[in-house]
Each structure stands twice: as structure tokens, then as C-alpha cells.
Amino acid sequence: MPGPSGILATISASGAPNGSVGSDSARHIGAYCAVGSLRRAAELLHPHQSSVARRLEQIGRKLGVALSEQDGPVRARLGFILWRLSDGG
């Protein structure tokens, strides 16, 4: 599994033009990192919980982070914070 800097590199290189992360991916991972649970992220984003779960699973695969594993959410949160601090968001 990549560490936070590896996640940062993947976020920076994924999805959208000019190496920026797609806004949909950023919204989903950002909501999940902010609230810490799928249910609460779905409430915040307004789609069904299964849609948020599926999207986060896709993002996790792309980042090489299993969000369902014990350290997955922490790695995702650190990577997202680093991405935001690096002027990605």
C-alpha cells in the first residue's frame, strides 16, 4: 500500500485535465474523510449510500488504498489533506 505521499502522487495524476483530480472524486473522498463514515458521507452528498460506497471503492482501487482495511481511511485522509495543502484543491 502506498503511504500518504504515494496517494498524493496518484490523486495529482488522476482523472482530470492538467493532472488535477476530478471534482466528483474529490467531493466523494473529501466528504468521506471529513465525516469518517460511508453513511454520513452519503447524507452529506445526497446520493444513496450504495452509490457512495461503490464510488469510494473505485477511488480506493485507483489510489491503491483499501478503505475497508483498518488503516485505509487514515491513509486516504492523510493523502487528501496533503493534496489539498499542495494546492490541488
C-alpha positions as CSV (number, residue, x, y, z in Angstrom):
1,M,0.0,0.0,0.0
2,P,1.3,3.5,-0.8
3,G,1.9,5.9,2.0
4,P,0.4,9.4,2.0
5,S,2.9,10.7,-0.4
6,G,2.1,7.9,-2.9
7,I,-1.6,8.7,-2.5
8,L,-0.8,12.4,-3.1
9,A,1.0,11.5,-6.3
10,T,-1.9,9.3,-7.5
11,I,-4.5,11.9,-6.7
12,S,-2.5,14.6,-8.5
13,A,-2.1,12.4,-11.6
14,S,-5.6,11.0,-11.8
15,G,-8.8,11.7,-13.6
16,A,-8.9,15.3,-14.9
17,P,-7.0,17.5,-17.2
18,N,-3.7,19.1,-16.1
19,G,-3.1,16.3,-13.6
20,S,-5.9,17.5,-11.2
21,V,-8.3,15.1,-9.5
22,G,-11.8,15.0,-10.9
23,S,-14.3,17.1,-9.0
24,D,-16.6,14.1,-8.4
25,S,-13.7,12.0,-6.9
26,A,-12.6,15.0,-4.8
27,R,-16.1,15.5,-3.5
28,H,-16.5,11.9,-2.5
29,I,-13.2,11.3,-0.9
30,G,-13.3,14.7,0.8
31,A,-16.8,14.0,2.3
32,Y,-15.7,10.6,3.5
33,C,-12.5,12.0,5.0
34,A,-14.4,14.9,6.6
35,V,-17.1,12.8,8.3
36,G,-15.4,9.4,8.7
37,S,-18.2,7.1,7.6
38,L,-20.0,6.0,4.5
39,R,-23.4,6.6,5.9
40,R,-22.6,10.2,6.9
41,A,-20.8,10.9,3.6
42,A,-23.9,9.7,1.7
43,E,-26.1,12.0,3.9
44,L,-23.7,14.9,3.1
45,L,-23.5,14.1,-0.7
46,H,-27.2,13.1,-1.0
47,P,-26.9,10.0,-3.2
48,H,-27.8,6.6,-1.9
49,Q,-25.2,5.0,0.4
50,S,-24.5,2.2,-2.0
51,S,-23.6,4.7,-4.7
52,V,-21.1,6.4,-2.4
53,A,-19.7,3.1,-1.3
54,R,-19.2,2.0,-5.0
55,R,-17.6,5.3,-5.9
56,L,-15.2,5.2,-2.9
57,E,-14.3,1.6,-3.7
58,Q,-13.4,2.8,-7.3
59,I,-11.3,5.7,-5.9
60,G,-9.6,3.4,-3.4
61,R,-8.6,1.0,-6.1
62,K,-7.2,3.8,-8.2
63,L,-5.3,5.1,-5.2
64,G,-4.2,1.6,-4.0
65,V,-5.9,2.1,-0.7
66,A,-8.4,-0.4,0.7
67,L,-10.7,1.9,2.6
68,S,-12.3,-1.1,4.3
69,E,-9.0,-2.1,5.9
70,Q,-8.1,-0.7,9.3
71,D,-5.5,1.9,8.1
72,G,-7.3,2.6,4.8
73,P,-9.3,5.6,6.0
74,V,-6.3,7.1,7.7
75,R,-4.2,6.8,4.6
76,A,-6.9,8.3,2.4
77,R,-7.4,11.1,4.9
78,L,-3.7,11.9,5.0
79,G,-3.3,11.7,1.2
80,F,-6.4,14.0,0.7
81,I,-5.0,16.5,3.3
82,L,-1.6,16.6,1.5
83,W,-3.3,17.0,-1.9
84,R,-5.3,20.0,-0.5
85,L,-2.2,21.5,1.0
86,S,-0.3,21.1,-2.2
87,D,-2.8,23.4,-3.9
88,G,-4.6,20.5,-5.5
89,G,-8.0,21.5,-4.1
